[in-house]
Amino acid sequence: MTGTSHAYFIGIGGIGMSAIARYLHAEGVAVAGHDRTDSELIAQLKASGMSISAGASEAEALAHFNRWLDEVPHERALVVRTPAVPDDFPVLVRARESGCRMGKRSEVLGWLTENAPTLAVAGTHGKTTTSALLAHLMNGQPSGCRAFIGGILVGTQSNTVWSPNAEWTVVEADEFDRSFLHLHPTHAAITSADPDHLDIYGDVASFHEGFKTFAERISGTLFLEADVRIEGVTGKRYGVTTSRQEAEAWHAAATALRIEDGWLTGDVWIGGGWHEGVRFPLAGVHNVKNALAALCLAEAAGAAVGACLQRLGAFQGIERRFAYHIRADYGIYIDDYAHHPVELEAAIAAVRLHHPGREITGIFQPHLFTRTRDNLVEFGRALAQLDRVFLLPIYPAREAPIPGIDSQALFENIPHPHKYLIESHQIFDNLKAYPPDVLMTLGAGDIDRCVQPLAQWLKEDPHRFKDRT
């Protein structure tokens, strides 16, 4: 990356792309870009001084890129693309013709962390939460850290952590498109290895082989969640258990989990010693495991365990990761990014743990035709754990439709008497007909656009929640 003075991002509004854009901007690189849709995130990037074409026609987008090309030294310019952009997109075609250096987001992340101490978080679930927790812990060190997060940190309203004298870099090691094979981590964690992205890998064996190849690229210590089983991959274990004897056989563990004053609390084994009554900042047992992974990696990077445990409780969370928008006596509204059956089960279980006896209404937007096809029964089983299910159409993202795979097919696989197949514009009418007690919006598509309007609508009149008297 040395020598880059200008960078243009094709798909700059993506959460991973914008994180790198923000980092390069902080490093003094002149950043510009394009995205097919406008958003609040785009507005923030523009406000920081980036020139961005968003929501424009293809012709306007191409004109914006050509103006950028005319003004920059090609030998010092970088064009970054996301796999979500089609190969025949005019800006991408022109970029290939320009002679500028080009790279996918994953390649650029590899270049940025090359030959630098790096902490990487891999796994089907938990990457963003664990990375954000880890960045929070490492940012408490004297030199701070730099981090590229796949979500917006509540405390800073950014997906980038940047310290000018940072020694360590925190990254998410994304298995999609085998992106994590561009990284050379010093230390890493694998939080989970439930099969996903089989449109890329083909089968479970190839999916696990990808993780094995990633593990071989780690120069230091690999930490594995206790339930992760990948043939040929070994490392130090961490997890949640009810047995202190088992806990002491692992590198890190939490036991005796309980709710105290509304907080999930447990006793933690790490660094060869016990720490009693540790308060975890996020809901759900799955987030206890994520916190343990972050603690393991921070300790491996030289951070003091005691200081990290103290700092843990000050973490303010990540948007769309079990984010409370209403937490009142009259009702609760939680938004979560869960888009895989295991993630749905974890999020619903977290509500049951923290709000026992409450009725849960879920609005779920499936993400990708292939993921829906590959997990049709599992999705149905997970959604059936809700008390009422509103199912939206599949968000296609980068994919073309698959015959026979749609929300109707998923709907028929939900073994539940209180399920409803709806469109997004019908959400408010359905909630009027069936007022929620605890409401959850779930999914990784554009369901996030409903969150603020929903929260505002529910706050306007508490009687829009179910009467609990």
Secondary structure, DSSP 8 states (H G I E B T S, - for coil): -TT--EEEEETTTSHHHHHHHHHHHHTT-EEEEEESS--HHHHHHHHTT-EEEES--HHHHHHHHHHHHHHS-GGGEEEEE-TTS-TT-HHHHHHHHHT-EEEEHHHHHHHHHTTS-EEEEESSS-HHHHHHHHHHHHTTSTT--EEEEEEEETTTTEEEE--TT---EEEEE--GGGGGGG---SEEEE-------HHHH-SHHHHHHHHHHHHHT-SS-EEEETT---TT---EEEEE-S-HHHHTTSSEEEEEEEEETTEEEEEEEETTEEEEEEEESSSSHHHHHHHHHHHHHHHHTT--HHHHHHHHTT---BTTSSEEEEEETTEEEEEE---SHHHHHHHHHHHHHHSTT--EEEEEE-B-HHHHHHTHHHHHHHHTTSSEEEE---B-TT---BTTBSHHHHHHT---SSEEE--GGGHHHHHHHS--SEEEEEESSSGGGGHHHHHHHHHH-GGGS----
